[in-house]
Amino acid sequence: MSTQVISSAEIEKASAGLESKDATGVLRWALENLPRLAFASSFGAEDVVVIDLLSKADPGHRVAIFTLDTGRLHEETYDVMEQIRDRYGFAIVS
């Protein structure tokens, strides 16, 4: 598997072009231009909004969603993780 390296000039060009885009537009750009993406989530309200946006921008679920499960997460967090699996079909890696 090859790794794509993005130059600083490409990053600057992308940054300038993304300033006018909304969150969905930025996610779509990332899906089109980056070979592998992962989203670290703590499953708080803001993260669930991003997951909802990802589900619309990435119907094939190429983005990996992961959390750092220390074994000390609140039960509610596990419940939200399960609800996300059920509702959106994302696999969640912990």
Beta strands, then each sheet from edge to edge (+ up, - down):
strand 1: 38-40
strand 2: 64-66
strand 3: 92-93
sheet 1: 1+ 2+ 3+
end
